[in-house]
Amino acid sequence: MSHFVVIGAGQAGAALVAKLRSQGFDGHITLLGAEDAPPYQRPPLSKAYLLGEMARERLFLRPEAWYAENGVELRLDTPVEAIDAKARSVTLSGGETLSYDRLALCTGAHPRRLPGAIGGDLPGVLTMRDLADADRLSPEMVEGRRLLVVGGGYIGLEAAAVARKRGLEVILVETADRILSRVAAPQTSDYFRDLHARHGVDIREGCGLERLLGEDRVTGARLSDGTRIEVDFAIAGVGVDPATDLAEGAGLAIENGIRCDIHCRSSDEHIWAAGDCASLLWTDMRIRLESVGNAIDMAETAALNMLGRGVEYRPKPWFWSDQYDVKLQIAGLNAGWDAVHVRAGATPAQASHWYYRGAKLIAVDAMNDSRAYMVGKRLIDAGKSPDPARVADPDTDLKALLA
């Protein structure tokens, strides 16, 4: 009987094993998870779960009993130490060895931590990535306390929004000259800067963290502009790195993640990868897509190809972020944009930003405007690029752009 092993019990790993079973694979499946919780949703961690609006059990993608009922051996709290690609085996943290016929790596990504040299290892300096992070962070979120958020990307901004909703004072520092500078146009940065300012977040752009202060616990920070501030705790929202240690140890090709071909196969013919840990070729770029949609779609494609189906993976990037009462929906990838056209919405809270590279529409940021998002996504998927003047004209019927 064939044995398929999946390392990583997150969104991608859960989608992959479910797809294998739904496609009729009747061999042995082992799903290995380093955490002690069954596969769960990550996006609510920094939103509804941290706000206390979602119970732990509601995070789970499926009831834990589903795995046994569907012949999936789910082994939690089981880190993998090494992969022997030649022998086709994995070694678990306790020394046990499992042989495999096909292996899938769904190992995700690790949050970057602040260097110990600047106090990043002090107690009270936290990250926001997994369930354990959220559980450590929740008791810190006490009304009236002061939080320092380091990093003005989406994770940092979402953490700031939750903290303000729970009544904390928030200072956010961003080394770059504007928040979201690496992922969005200035127009989108302006929108979210104004949103957070109206909710009382003290955003300091062009201002880095020089050092965290404290002995037994973080108590303050010295910023690059020379100011010192007192804080009760800090969150590092400075990005993630793909979890490639196992793949590197196995000799797999690494290029901004585990290098995969169009079939989600790694450089080893018996190993596939999916989700945040995997890099893929998209148009003329090798990219990683850190999103739920990509984790599911890539994992399901990998599952089909582990069964020999020869299906090509053609991602259709989309993302979202919830902050206060604003839902940001992003269609496409804005890499290489040279013009952004702003379309006003029906209310001041509504807006959409349309990214063009030359005459080609490549991405849309839609704030509280699901219609603009859906139309933009359909246009991008179809390879259609409407006249930017029509896009920016609020009198233009969005649906007419699809004609």
C-alpha positions, 0 to 999 in steps of 0.5 A: 500500500502506498504511503503519502506523508504530508509535513505541515498540518496547516491550511495547505496540509489539510486541503491536500489530504482532503483532496487526496481522499476525495480523488479516491486515493486509498493508500495510507496518509500521514499528516504531521503537525508540529503544533498541538492543535488540529489544522485551523484558520490563521486569518481570524487569529489576529482579528476575531479570535484575538478580540474574543469574538471567536471560540478556539473550536471555531478556528478548526478547519474540520472536527478532529474526528474527521481525520480518523474517519477519513483514514488520515493519520493525524499526528500532532505535536510531532516536529520533523527533524530531517528528510532523507530524500534518497531513502525516502524517509522522514525522521521525527523529533523522537527518533522515529522514522517513517518511509514514504512513497510521496511526500508533500511539504506544507511547512508554511513560514516563520515570523521574523523576530527582532534581533536579540542585540536590540532587545528582541529576546526580552519577555513581552516582545511578541509575534503574531503568526500562529495560535500559540502566539495569539494565546500569548498575546491575548492576556497582554491586551488589557485596556489602558496599556501601551503597545509598541508595534514594530512594522507598518505592514498588514500584520502590524496594522491589523494588530494595531487595530485590534489593540485599539478596539480593546482600548490600548494605547498604540504607537506604531513605528515604520522605518520606511517613509510610509506604511505599506510601502513594500506592498501597496501604492501611496494612495493605499498607504494614505487611506490606511494611515488616515484610518488608523489616525482617526482611531487614535494610533500614533503612527511614526513613519521614517522612524525605526526602532534603535533598541528595546529597553528593560531588564526582566521584561520590555519596558520601553524603546529608544527610536531612531529619531532619539525619542524614548517611549514607555511601553508595556509590551511590543509586537514585531510585525516585520514579515515572515520567512518561508520555512525551508530548513527541512527542504534545504537539509534534504538537498532540494532547490531553494529560491525564495522558498522551496522551488516548485515547477508548474506541477507543484513538484520540487527538485526531487521527483517524489516531493511536492510543496504548497503554501507559504513555503513554496515558490512558483513561476507566475508570468515572468517572476518567481514568487511566493503567495502568502494567502489562504487562497493560494494555500488551498489551490496549490495544495489541491493541485499538488495532491492531484499531481501526487496522483499522477494527473499532470495538472498545471497550477495557474494561480489567481492571486487574491488577498484580504485584510480586516481593520476596524470596520474596513474590509480590504480586498486585493485582486492580482499582484501589483508588482511593477505598477507604474500608474494607480487610478483612484475610483471614489466609492459611494461613501467616504469609506469606500474607494478602489485603487487600480494598478496599471503597468503600461496599458495593462491592469494588474491589480486592484485594492478595494476598500469596503467596495466588494463590487470593485473587487469582484469586477477587478478580479474578473477583468484581471483573470480575463486579461482585460484592461479597461481605459483608466479614465473610465475606471476612475470616473464614478459615473461609469457602471463597473459592470460595463467594464466587463463588456 
